[in-house]
Amino acid sequence: MSGILNSTIGRKFAMALSALFLMIFLLQHFAINILSVFSEDLFNEASHFMGTFWAVQFVLQPILIFGVIFHFIMGFVLEYKNNKARQKGYKRNNGNANSTWMSRNMLLSGAVILAFLVLHFIDFWAPEINIKYFKGDMSGLLDPDNVNSGFRYYEELVHKFENPLRVGAYVLAFVLLSLHLLHGFSSAFQSIGANSIYKKSMKGLAQVYAIGLPLGFIFIALYHHFNH
């Protein structure tokens, strides 16, 4: 593994795989969250399953956390090395003329997205861990002593989106995520060799995913902010 990460191609390939993994997670995360717009009960049931199923909690969740950390660390490493290469290239040509603003600022958008993830973890993940593993309540109910109290997930989600500043932070983060994905999606497929084979279809899929998914998350935040 260390040998692969010591080469530029190996680092890009590993970065691409982690990016694809995180994009699959984002799609799954959106699929559950969009349920909150259509059905409180469905959202609660899906959230309860994801929050209590052992494979999700003790296998997929640690892999996800590792994937996020790995992706951002590898992104910083690649950006540092790319900047060094650009500084040498500027002596011979104008590097800005051959690259987009987004491709030159993936580190900036990544840093903002990372800050958003910290906020998201503070909002949802940390309280969940506290309730389940420190308070010992794995029921997911508003009142563990009352089986008819209903699940708390929908109520917690709605409460978080009452604050306009938090909603604004979410919207900004997802706009930057869209820009990040517009470059990162095609770049990931190029790094694993799929982009050249299906170039036109990959470009269309990248645009649909990179624009549609963040817009979907923005819609969820605004919907709950203005409807509760």
Secondary structure, DSSP 8 states (H G I E B T S, - for coil): -HHHHTSHHHHHHHHHHHHHHHHHHHHHHHHHHTHHHH-HHHHHHHHHHHHH-HHIIIIIHHHHHHHHHHHHHHHHHHHHHHHHHHHHHTTTS-GGGGS-HHHH-HHHHHHHHHHHHHHHIIIIIHHHHIIIIIS---S-BSSTT-TTS-BSHHHHHHHHTT-HHHHHHHHHHHHHHHHHHHHHHHHHHHHTT-TTTSHHHHHHHHHHHHHHHHHHHHHHHHHHHHH-
